[in-house]
Amino acid sequence: MTARPIPETVASLMPRAREELAELVAFQSVADPAVFPKSECEGAADWVADALRAEGFTDVALLDTPDGTQSVYGYLPGPAGAPTVLLYAHYDVQPPLDESAWISPPFELTERDGRWYGRGAADCKGGFIMHLLALRALKADGGVPVSVKVIAEGSEEQGTGGLERYAEAHPELLRADTIVIGDTGNFRVGLPTVTATLRGMTMLRVQLDTLEGNLHSGQFGGAAPDALAAMIQLLASLRAEDGTTTVDGLTGDADWDGIQYPEAEFRQDAKVLDGVGLIGTGTVADRIWARPAVTVIGIDCPPVVGATPSVQASARAQISLRVPPGHDAAEATKLLTAHLESRAPWGARVKVEQVGQGQPFRADMSSPAYQAMADAMRDAYPGQEMQSSGMGGSIPLCNTLAGLYPEAEILLIGLSEPEAQIHAVNESVSPEELERMSVAEALFLRNYAESKKA
């Protein structure tokens, strides 16, 4: 019997894929036991391990990483002499945030307006399902032509570095000729895209202390140094009037030379309110892919409800700085720390604590694997050519793998196009993108195996 073509096979597997994604989304696998029970992550890890075993993977293991979480590993041997490809995804997810703002329950996969909604549907439980679909399609059409390693991380969203440290301690485990990171996505639905760069990240907490304790604002306000006011002034020093990030000593004038992001499309994707301007200078692509960007992601201060007329003695904030390729995240951390320590007003006592860091990444798009992917995407998306874009987010594991395996080719693909709203409420995935990207990955694995025979 003649095997069906890859696209036809993947299409026939989509109902099963929806059922499996629903099962995986149902796990509230936020890798923070203060938010959800650890058993939810353990359940998701077991599900992933069982799925790999069912596909014939050997050496399936739950890896206890140094941050107290588990990553799932499996190996599928290919034909003798075939190259090895590592497929990456992560099963942990961001917290759902304001559950009341979700139109449907965050951990219940729900179909609406042609999309599947649920936390992790695109980022990145859908990425794991994409890998399964690609491998199943190849098995149904003559077999998987490469040896495959799969690693499903359990704490990517927390940035705690457990898998990076585990890989460094076990350098042979993830060694491969090519690595496919299934945790990015297309620039837009229907436009096949590989991610060429990732911004790195540093995360700092800063605390200001000015008084031994809070004071009555009527009796002392006007002369007593207010820690919250000092914090507001300090945080304001991180941006110019136009919103450009301004960290002393950190340059931010690089240009992006790849695909551009029209401002009107960005405003729509980011859901910017009418009449509100964008921040920064240069093109949108410059700002989000090629230049540093600081964000205040949290401030400890009294809530409005229940506030008292007091001068605050202490204030604390958490600051994220995205670091583009061309900058060293460790050096950026030093510059941001020095800025915070030197810019605090009125002699306020400053304490800065680092809580996370990851280096930026730039892929080598001249490698043969990218040609194999370009051909695969052309077939999976008829009439379209592969595009390259940047990604403002960070995947620290990329740099770890690049350091451990400098000869490996690293490609970044995935399902997180703008409509997916990853990390926000009402995250979703396009089933059409899941189908087409699964086809693209299957064809890539076949193309790549053929290229190695030449």
N, C-alpha and C positions, 0 to 999 in steps of 0.2 A: 504494500500500500504506500502510495506517495505521501510524504509528509506535507502538511499544510505550510504555507509561507509564514514567516515570523509574525507579520502584522495580524494575520487572520488568527493565529494561535493566541496571541496576546488578547485580542478582542474576545475570544471565547472564554478566556480566564478571568475577565473583569468582574463577573458576578461573584466568583469566589474571592477575588481580591477585596471587594467591598465588604464581604462578610468578615474576612480576616482583619481588615483595617478597623472595623467596628469592634471586634474583640480586643484588639490592641489598644485602641483609643479608650476603651472602658477602664483600663488601669490608670489610676490617678498617680502616675509615676513622676511626681515632682521630687527630685533628689534632695529634699530638705525635710528631715523628720519633724521639724518644727511646724511644717505646713501640712504634710500628709504622712500617714504611717509608712514606715520603711517597707512594710509588707507589700505595698502597692508596687514599688520598684522591683521587689523580689518576684512578684507575680508576673510582671512584664518580662523580666529577664528569663524566667522559666518558659514563658510562652515563646519567646524568640529562640531559645535553645531547642525546644520541642519542634519548632518549625524547621530549623536547620537539620535536625535528625531525620525528620520526615522526608527531606530532600536528598538524603544519602550522605550528608556531611559526616565526617569522622572527626575524632578528637574534639568533639564539642565540649566546651568547658565554660564554667562560670568563673571568671577571673576576679579574685578579691583584690581590688586596687587600693593603694595606700590611703585614699580619702574615705574609705569605709563603704564604697559602693561596688557594684559588680558590673563588669563588661562581659559580653558574651562572644566567644570565639568558636569558629568552626572551620574545617578544612575539607574541600572536595577535590580529590585528586583527578587530574586530567590525563590526556594521552601522554605517553612517554615523550620526553623532550619538549613538551609544551611549556610556554611561559606561564608564570604565576601572576595572577591579578588579585589585589586586595580590594574588597568592596567594603566601604565604611558607611555606617549610619549611626544614629543614637536613638535610644528608646525613652530617655528621660525627656521631660517637657517643662516648659515654663509654667508657673502658677496660672490659674485661670483669671486672676485679677478680680474684677467686679463681676461676680457670677450673675447678678441681677441685670447686667448689661448684655448678657448673652441672649440671643433670640431663642436658642435651643440649648439644652444642658451641655456644658463644655465637654463632659466625658461620655457623651452619647452621640455617636456618629449619625448625623441627620442630613438628609438630602433636601436641598432647597435651591430653586432657581438654577438647576443644573450643576450645583457644586455640593461637595460633601463637607459638612461643618463638624468641627470637634477639635479639641486641643491636641496638637501633635499630628493632625491629619496631613499637614504639609511638612512640618518641622518637628521630628523627622521620622515619625513612625511610617508615614507614607513613603519615605526614602527606603526603608527596609522592605516594604512591600514591593517597591519598584525593583529592588534586587531579586526578590523571589520570582517575580513575573518574568524577568529577563532570563533567569536560569531555567525556569520551567519551559519557556518557549524554545530555548535551545535544546533541552532534553527531548522535547517532542519533535524536533526537526534534525535529528541525527546525533545529538549529544553536545555536551559542553566542551568546546575545543581548547580550553585552557584549564590549568589548575586554579582553583578559587579559594581564597581565604576571605572569611567574613568577620568583621569586628563590629559589634553593636555596643556603643559606649553607654554607660549608665549615669554620667554626671556632666555631660557637655554643657548643659545650660547653667550649671553652677560655677563653671570655670575653676574648679578646685584642682585640676591637673592630675587626677588619679591615674588615668590611662596613660598620659605622657610619661609619668614616672615608672609605671609598670613596664611600658615599652622599653624605656632606657635600661631597666634592670633585666629584661628578657629580649635582647636585641634581635634574636633570630625568629621570634614568634611571628612578627608581622612583615618580615622581609618579603618583597615582591618585586617583579619587574616593572609593574605599573600599578598605581593606586588610584582608585576612583572614589572620591569623597562625595557621597550622595546627599550633601547637606546645603547646597546653594539653590540655584534655580534659574529659570529663564528671565530675560529682561522684561518680557511681556508674554502673555498667553499666546501660543502659536509661533513664537519666535525662538528657535533653538539657540541656546546660549551656553557657553562655558565661562566660568568665572576666572579671570586672569589674575586678579589681585584681591587680597584681604587686608583690611586695616587691622593692625594690632590694637591692644588695649592695655591701659593701666587704670586701676581702681584705687582711690585713696579715700580715707575718712579723715576729716579735719575737725578738731575741737578747739573752740575758743573759750577761755575763762577770764573773767574780768572782776568778779566779786566773790566774796566768801559765801554769799547767799543772795536770793532774790530780795529786792527792796520795793517799798511802796513808791509808785511812780509819782504820786502827788508830793511826797515829802522829799524824794531824792532825784526824781527825773529832771533832766536838764543839765546835771553835773556828773551824776554817777554814770560810768561807762557801761552802756547796754551791750551785752554780748551778742544778742540777736541782731541789733543794728550793726555791730561790727562785722558779723558774719555776712549780712546782706551786702555791705560795702566790699568785703573781701571777694565774695563771689562775683560781684559786678566787675571786678578788675580782670576777670577772665575773659571778658568780651569787649570788643570795641563798640562804638555807638551803632554801627551797622550790623552787629551780631557776629563779626569775625572773631574766631578764637584768638586770644592774645595771652599766651604764656611766655613770660620773659625768657628769651634765648631760644625759643622754639620757632623755626621758620615755617611758613605756611603759604607758599606762593607757587606750588607745583601745578602743572596743567595735566589734564587727562587727554590722551591722544586716541582713545578708542571710541566706541559707540557713545553718542551723546544722549542726554536725557532732556528733552524739551521741557521748558519750565511749565507750560500748561499741563503736560502729562504728569509731571511731578506734583503739581498742586492738587491734581485730581487724585493721584495715588495716595498722597499724604493727607488728603482731606483737609487742606488748609482753608480756613474760613474766609468768605468773601471780604475783601478789603484789608486782609492781613498780609503783610509782605513777607517774602522769604528773607533769610538772614545770610550774611556773608557776601563775598564778591567772587567773580569768576563765573564759569558755567556751573550748572547744577552738578554735572559729573565731576568737575574740579572739586567742588565742596564736599561731596559725599564719598568720593573714592580716592582722591589724591591729596587731600589736605587734612591736618589735624582738626578734631572737633571735640570740644569739651561739653559735657552735659552734667548738670546738677541733678542727680537721680533721687535724692532724698535729703530732707532737712528735719532734724529733731527740734521742734519748737511747740509751744502750747497751742492746742487746737482752739479755734474760735469759740466753739461751744464750751462753756465753763472757764473761759479766760478770765484772769484777774488783773487789775491795774498794777502790774509789777514791772520793774526793771529786771531783765533776765541776767542771771549771773553766768550762765554757760549756754553755749549753742554748739550743735554738731551737724555736719553735712557729709554726704557721700558724693564723690565726684568721679565721673567716668571720662577718660580722655582716649579717644580713638586715634591711633597712630598709623599713618599710611606707610607703604613701602618707601624706602629711602631714609627712614628714621629708625632708630633703635629704641625699643620700648623701655629698656632700663635707663637709658639716658633721658628719655622723655619723663620718666618717673622722677628722676633727680631734679629736672628743671621745674616740673610742676610743684614738687615739694618745696624747693627753694622759693618759688614764687609765693606760695601760700605762707611760708614762714616770714618772708620779708614784707609782704603787703598788708598784713593784719594791722588795722588802725589802733591808735591810742595805746600802744604797747601791750595789747591783749596777749595773754599767754597762749601759745600755739602748740598743739600736739597733732602730728600727722602720722597716720598709720596706713601702710599699704595692705590692701586686702585682695588684690588680684593683678595679674599681668600676663600678657601674651604678645609675642612678636608678630609683626606684619608678615605677609607672604606674597611672593610673586611667582607665578608659574612660568615654566619654560615652554612657550607655545610653538617652538620650532621642532619639538620632538616628534618622532613618528606616531606616537599614540594620538597626538592631536589631529594628524591627517586621517587616521582611522576613525576618530570620532567625527570629524567633519564629514566624511563620506557617509557614516551611519546616520547622522542628523539630517543630511540631505535626503536620504531615503525615507526616514521616519516622518519628515516634514516636507512633503513634495512642494517644490517651488520656492523653498527657503534655503538660505545658506547659513551655516553656523556663524554666530556672532560672539564677540568676547566683551565682557563687561567687568566692572569691579564690584566689590561687595563691601559695604561699610562695616559689616560685622566681623567677628573674629572667630577663627577655628585654630586654637593654639597647637592642636595635634599636628597640623600640616607642617609646621616648622620642625617639630620633633621628628616626624617621619623623614622629612627632607634631610635632616642632620644625620639620622641613623642610616639612611639608604640614599646617598647622594646620586647614585646612578639610576634610581627609580624615577619614572615619569609620573607626575601627579596631575590628575584632572579633577575639576570641581564642577559637578552638575547637580540637579535636583529639581524640586517641585515648588520652591518658595517664590513664585512670581508675585508682583505687587498686590493682586487681588486676594492673595492668600492671607494677608494681614497677620503674619506670624508674630508672636509675642504680644499680640493685642487681643481684645475680645473678638469673638466670632471668627476665629481662624478657620480656614477652609482649604480644600484642595480641589483643583479641577480634575475630574476623572478622565477627561480627554488628555490632559497633560500627563497624568499618571500612565495612561495607555501609550501615548507616543514616546514618552521618555523611556518606558520599559522596552519598547521596540528599539529605540536608539541604543540603549545599553546592550541589548542582545546582539544587534548588528555590529556594535563596536567590538564586543568580545570576539566575534567571528572574524571581523576585519583584522583585528590586532593579531590573532593567532596566525592568519594567513601572511601578514607582513613579516612575522618572525621566521616563516619558512623560506622566505625569499633569500 
